Amino acid sequence: MVIFSELWRNRPLFKIIIDELARHGGTITDSELYQSIKSNYGFEISRTELLKALLTLEVRGYIVVNKIRKEYHISFSRSFVSGKI
């Protein structure tokens, strides 16, 4: 039997990322974000899927992603915080 709650998300990944970023004060690492999504929402996402969503949000101007050592540090963009987007 197929359990659809394991296949489909009721919220888009982009919205979940924005919500988790806000919940963590506007800054989070990719590993913290991955663990938070996994524990709080119960979604199994691949690292590739997470990075693709982060890239899309960065291109749209919502977030800024910086690579520091081996981790990605994610924060809201200045234009998103100021309400220009």
N, C-alpha and C positions, 0 to 999 in steps of 0.2 A: 504494500500500500504506500502511496506517495503522500508525504506530508507537505502541503503547500506552504506552510509557514517557514519551512527550511529553504524553499525555492524562491519565494517572492518577499520583497521587503514592502512594508506598508508606508515607508518614508523614503524619499530619494537619498542617496548617499551624500549628495552635496549639502542637503539640509542638515543631515546628521553631523557632518564635519563642521559646519558653521555653528551649530548648537554646542558641540563639544568644545570648540575653540572659545566660545563665549563663556561656557561653564568653567573653563580653566583660566579665565582672566585675560584672554586674548593671545596667549602664547602657549604652544605645546610642541613637543617633539613628535616625529612620526611614529616612534615605537609606543609612546604614551597614548597617542591617538588610536593606534591599532588595538591596543589592549583595552582601552576605554570602550571602543565600538564593540569589541568582542564580549566584554563583560556586561555592559549596560544594555545593549540591544540584542545580544545573542546572535549576531550576524557573523558568518564565516566569510570573510572577504580575502582575496589574495593581495599580496603586496603590490602586484602590478595594477590591480583594480583601484587600490588606494592611491597609488602614485598618479594614475590617469585622472582620477577625480581631483587630486590636488593640482595637477597641471591645468586642468580645465578651469578651476576656480582662480588660479593665478593669472591665466590669460584673460579671463573676464574682469580682472581687477579687484576681486574680493579679498584675496590673501596675498601674502608675500612668503616665499619659501626660500630659506637660506640653508646651504649645506655647511655645517660646522663639524669638522672631523668626520665621523662615520654616520652622523644623524642629520636629519632634516629638521630645521626649526621653522615652525609655521606660525605666522601672526597675521592679524588683520592689516590690510593696506590702509594707508593714510586717507585715501579717497573714500574707502568704505566707512571708516570711523567718522569722518566729517560729514557723511551723508550725501556725497556728490554722486554716488552710484545708485 
